[in-house]
Amino acid sequence: MSSKPLPMSADATAAEHAKRGFDLIVAALGLVLTSPVLIVTALLVRLTSKGPVFFRQERIGRGFRPFTIYKFRTMRAGADLGPSVTSHNDPRITPLGRRLRRFKIDELPQLLNVLKGEMSMVGPRPEVRRYVELFRNDYEEILSVRPGITDDASIEFRHEERILGAATDPQALYVRDVLPQKIELAKRYVRTMGLGRDVVILLRTLLHL
């Protein structure tokens, strides 16, 4: 059982409100500006492969509360029954899905998660339950904040699928090497987070895209 969080100071409360306000403005603006992309992508996903338009999966959020994350579906129907990590040459990915993943267009529906208060624009990427439980002590700190659409780890490991694709056992490599590095970056973010830092990470993300 996790311990009950200590009450936040006035400064911490103000910073949290500022971050939430920033998230709401950016997410709402993002949905408006990308609405043509969202509509076209939804139609293409529907027309090019069988299955639902959206991929839904349980992730673990702030305070270890589970929530449903939204993405455009990039894999063939039923692919979620396979490995929980994805490598570059994963045969489950559709031709359209490869393009969506390359430009991170599949992540755009997560703007809805931000509006619902389940995610932030910037924060540690949310993981599935099995990986959170493997590193439970680390996630006690990481999940003191909302998970995000992007963070330092998303930028540093933007070629993660290629890294995993070179391994004979991608899932073992992810647990042994990749995830521990992501966890350290996530903990560093939690310890140094601020609105200015969020803006910098968002700009870096856009530049790398």
C-alpha positions as CSV (number, residue, x, y, z in Angstrom):
1,M,0.0,0.0,0.0
2,S,1.3,3.5,-0.8
3,S,1.5,6.0,1.9
4,K,-1.0,8.9,2.1
5,P,0.5,12.0,0.3
6,L,1.4,15.0,2.4
7,P,-0.7,18.1,1.9
8,M,0.8,20.4,-0.7
9,S,2.2,23.9,0.2
10,A,0.5,27.0,-1.2
11,D,3.3,27.4,-3.8
12,A,2.9,23.7,-4.9
13,T,-0.9,24.1,-5.1
14,A,-0.5,27.2,-7.3
15,A,2.0,25.5,-9.5
16,E,-0.4,22.5,-9.9
17,H,-3.2,24.8,-10.9
18,A,-1.0,26.7,-13.4
19,K,0.1,23.4,-14.9
20,R,-3.5,22.1,-15.2
21,G,-4.6,25.4,-16.7
22,F,-1.8,25.2,-19.3
23,D,-2.8,21.6,-20.1
24,L,-6.4,22.5,-20.7
25,I,-5.5,25.4,-23.0
26,V,-3.0,23.5,-25.0
27,A,-5.1,20.3,-25.3
28,A,-8.2,22.2,-26.4
29,L,-6.2,24.3,-28.9
30,G,-4.5,21.2,-30.1
31,L,-7.8,19.4,-30.8
32,V,-9.1,22.4,-32.7
33,L,-5.9,22.8,-34.8
34,T,-5.5,19.1,-35.5
35,S,-9.2,18.4,-36.1
36,P,-8.7,17.9,-39.9
37,V,-5.8,15.5,-39.2
38,L,-7.9,13.6,-36.7
39,I,-10.9,13.3,-39.1
40,V,-8.8,12.1,-42.1
41,T,-6.7,9.7,-39.9
42,A,-9.9,8.2,-38.5
43,L,-11.3,7.6,-42.0
44,L,-8.0,6.1,-43.2
45,V,-7.8,3.7,-40.3
46,R,-11.3,2.6,-40.8
47,L,-10.8,2.1,-44.6
48,T,-7.4,0.4,-44.7
49,S,-7.8,-2.3,-42.1
50,K,-10.4,-4.2,-40.1
51,G,-11.0,-3.2,-36.5
52,P,-11.9,-0.2,-34.5
53,V,-10.5,3.3,-35.2
54,F,-9.2,3.7,-31.7
55,F,-6.9,1.6,-29.6
56,R,-7.8,1.5,-26.0
57,Q,-5.6,0.1,-23.2
58,E,-5.4,0.3,-19.4
59,R,-2.6,2.4,-18.1
60,I,-1.7,3.3,-14.6
61,G,-2.0,7.0,-13.7
62,R,-1.5,9.3,-10.9
63,G,-1.8,7.7,-7.5
64,F,-1.8,4.3,-9.1
65,R,-5.3,4.9,-10.5
66,P,-5.9,3.0,-13.7
67,F,-7.4,4.8,-16.7
68,T,-8.0,4.1,-20.4
69,I,-5.5,5.6,-22.8
70,Y,-6.6,6.5,-26.4
71,K,-4.6,6.1,-29.5
72,F,-5.4,5.6,-33.2
73,R,-5.1,1.9,-33.9
74,T,-1.9,1.2,-35.7
75,M,-2.0,-2.6,-35.5
76,R,-4.1,-5.4,-37.0
77,A,-7.2,-6.4,-35.0
78,G,-6.4,-8.7,-32.1
79,A,-2.7,-7.6,-32.0
80,D,-3.1,-6.5,-28.4
81,L,-3.0,-10.2,-27.4
82,G,0.7,-10.3,-28.4
83,P,3.8,-8.8,-26.8
84,S,3.3,-5.5,-24.9
85,V,6.3,-3.9,-26.5
86,T,6.6,-3.0,-30.2
87,S,9.7,-3.3,-32.3
88,H,10.5,-1.7,-35.6
89,N,9.7,-4.7,-37.8
90,D,6.7,-5.9,-35.8
91,P,4.4,-7.7,-38.3
92,R,1.4,-6.6,-36.3
93,I,1.7,-3.0,-37.4
94,T,-0.3,-2.0,-40.5
95,P,1.3,0.0,-43.4
96,L,-0.7,3.1,-42.4
97,G,0.2,2.4,-38.8
98,R,3.9,2.7,-39.5
99,R,3.4,6.2,-40.9
100,L,1.2,7.2,-38.0
101,R,3.7,6.0,-35.5
102,R,6.6,7.6,-37.3
103,F,5.1,11.1,-36.9
104,K,3.3,10.3,-33.6
105,I,-0.1,11.0,-35.1
106,D,-1.4,7.9,-33.3
107,E,-0.8,9.8,-30.0
108,L,-3.2,12.7,-30.8
109,P,-6.3,11.2,-29.2
110,Q,-4.5,11.4,-25.9
111,L,-5.4,15.1,-25.9
112,L,-8.8,13.8,-24.8
113,N,-7.1,12.1,-21.8
114,V,-5.6,15.5,-21.0
115,L,-9.0,17.2,-21.1
116,K,-10.4,14.5,-18.8
117,G,-7.7,15.1,-16.2
118,E,-6.1,11.7,-16.6
119,M,-3.0,12.9,-18.3
120,S,-0.9,16.1,-18.7
121,M,0.7,17.5,-21.8
122,V,4.1,16.8,-20.3
123,G,4.8,14.1,-17.7
124,P,6.2,10.6,-17.4
125,R,4.7,8.3,-20.0
126,P,2.1,6.0,-18.5
127,E,2.9,2.3,-18.4
128,V,0.9,-0.8,-18.3
129,R,0.2,-2.4,-14.9
130,R,2.8,-5.2,-15.2
131,Y,5.7,-2.9,-15.7
132,V,4.5,-0.5,-12.9
133,E,4.3,-3.5,-10.5
134,L,7.8,-4.6,-11.5
135,F,9.2,-1.2,-10.4
136,R,6.6,-0.4,-7.8
137,N,9.0,1.6,-5.5
138,D,10.2,3.8,-8.3
139,Y,6.6,4.5,-9.4
140,E,5.6,5.6,-5.9
141,E,7.5,8.8,-6.8
142,I,6.8,8.9,-10.5
143,L,3.0,8.6,-10.1
144,S,2.8,11.4,-7.6
145,V,2.1,13.5,-10.8
146,R,-0.1,12.9,-13.8
147,P,1.5,11.0,-16.7
148,G,2.0,12.9,-19.9
149,I,1.9,12.7,-23.6
150,T,5.5,13.6,-23.9
151,D,8.6,13.8,-21.6
152,D,12.4,13.7,-21.7
153,A,12.2,9.9,-22.2
154,S,9.9,10.2,-25.2
155,I,12.5,12.4,-26.8
156,E,15.6,10.4,-25.8
157,F,13.9,7.1,-26.9
158,R,12.1,8.4,-29.9
159,H,13.8,5.6,-31.9
160,E,12.9,3.0,-29.3
161,E,11.2,0.6,-31.8
162,R,14.5,0.4,-33.8
163,I,16.4,-0.3,-30.6
164,L,14.0,-3.1,-29.6
165,G,14.0,-4.4,-33.2
166,A,17.7,-5.2,-33.0
167,A,17.2,-7.5,-30.0
168,T,16.4,-11.2,-30.1
169,D,14.1,-10.7,-27.1
170,P,12.7,-7.1,-27.3
171,Q,10.6,-7.5,-24.2
172,A,13.5,-8.6,-22.1
173,L,15.7,-5.7,-23.4
174,Y,12.9,-3.3,-22.6
175,V,12.6,-4.4,-19.0
176,R,16.3,-4.8,-18.4
177,D,17.7,-1.7,-20.1
178,V,15.2,0.7,-21.6
179,L,12.6,1.0,-18.9
180,P,15.1,1.6,-16.1
181,Q,16.6,4.5,-18.1
182,K,13.1,5.9,-18.7
183,I,12.3,5.6,-15.0
184,E,15.4,7.6,-14.1
185,L,14.4,10.3,-16.6
186,A,10.9,10.3,-15.2
187,K,12.1,10.7,-11.6
188,R,14.4,13.6,-12.7
189,Y,11.4,15.3,-14.3
190,V,9.2,14.9,-11.1
191,R,12.0,16.5,-9.0
192,T,12.6,19.4,-11.3
193,M,9.2,19.9,-13.0
194,G,7.8,23.4,-13.7
195,L,5.8,25.2,-16.3
196,G,8.9,26.6,-18.0
197,R,10.3,23.1,-18.2
198,D,7.1,21.8,-19.7
199,V,7.2,24.4,-22.5
200,V,10.8,23.5,-23.3
201,I,10.0,19.8,-23.5
202,L,7.0,20.5,-25.7
203,L,9.1,22.6,-28.1
204,R,11.8,19.9,-28.2
205,T,9.2,17.3,-29.0
206,L,7.9,19.4,-31.9
207,L,11.4,20.0,-33.2
208,H,12.2,16.3,-33.2
209,L,9.0,15.4,-35.0
